[in-house]
Amino acid sequence: MQKAKEAVPLAAEEAEKRVQEVRERLDQDKDGKPDVVEKALEEAKKALEEAKARLAELDQDQDGIPHRLKALSESAKKAAETAKAKAEEAARLLRERLGKDA
């Protein structure tokens, strides 16, 4: 029983040493933060900055809408207006034709 009581603190001390060794391997620059986490955070910040730069390139007037989407939207609107006008003209011609034939 005495040997078991002595073994517990020794095992705990050994476990603590191993935990400390793992921490040291994960934190090579000794700043208290695991290097893998720091690297992931740096990469995320870099990706965010790249995304912001890309958006700024696409949105030159800074209105929050990329120019290509704005141009596409305007083209779609014009196409819809043209289609509506042609449909109205076809309906008018059909009414005239039906009115003459009746």
N, C-alpha and C positions, 0 to 999 in steps of 0.2 A: 504494500500500500504506500509506503514511504517513497519507493522508487517511482511510482505513478505520480505522486504529488510533485516530485522533483522533475519528472519528464515534461509535465504540462508547461511550466514556465520556459523550459528550454525549447520546446516545440513552438511556443508562441514567439519566442525571441528569434528562432530560425525563420519562421513564417514572416515576421516583420522585416528581417534582413532581405528576404527574397522579394517582398513587396517593394522595398526601397530600391533594390537593384532594377526591378522592372520599371519603376518610376523614372529612375535615372536614364535607362535606355530609351524610354519614350520622350524624355525631355532633355535632349542633348545640349540645348543652349542654356539650361538651368534657369529658366524664367518662371517656372511653376506651371506652365501650360504644356500639355503634350504637343510635340512638334507636328504630329499628323493633324491635330485639330487646327493648329495655327496655319498649316499649309492649306487645308480645306477652306478656311475662312479667307485667306489671301486670294485663293482661286475664285471664290464666290464674289469677292469684291471686284476682282479684275473682270469677271464676266459681266457684272452689273455695269461697270464703267464702259465696257465694250458695247453693251446693249444700249446704254444711254447715248453713246457716240453715234451708233448706227441709226437710232431713232432721230437724232439731230440731223444726220445726213438726209434722211428721208422726209423730214418735216422742216424744210428750210425757212418757212415763215413763222415757225414756232406756235402754230395754232392747235397743236395736239393731234392733227390729222396728217398722216404721211401723204405727200403730194401724189404718189401713184394711186392711192385709194381715192383721193379727192378727184383726180382726173377720171378714174374709172367710174366713180359715182356720177360725175357730170355727164359722161358719155352715155351711161345707162339711162339717165334722166332724159337726155335728148332723144335717145332711141325710143323710149317709152312715149314721149310727146309726139314723135313722128308717127309711131304705130297708131296712137290714138287718133291723130289727124287723118291718117289714111283710112282707119276704120270708120270714122265719122263721114268721110267723103264717100266711101263705099256704101254706107247706109243711106246717105242722101241720094246717091245715084239709084240705088235699089228702090227707094221710095218713089222717086220720079218715074222710074220704069214701071213700077206697079201701078202708079197713079195713071199713066198713059194707057196701059193695057186694060185697066178696069172699066 
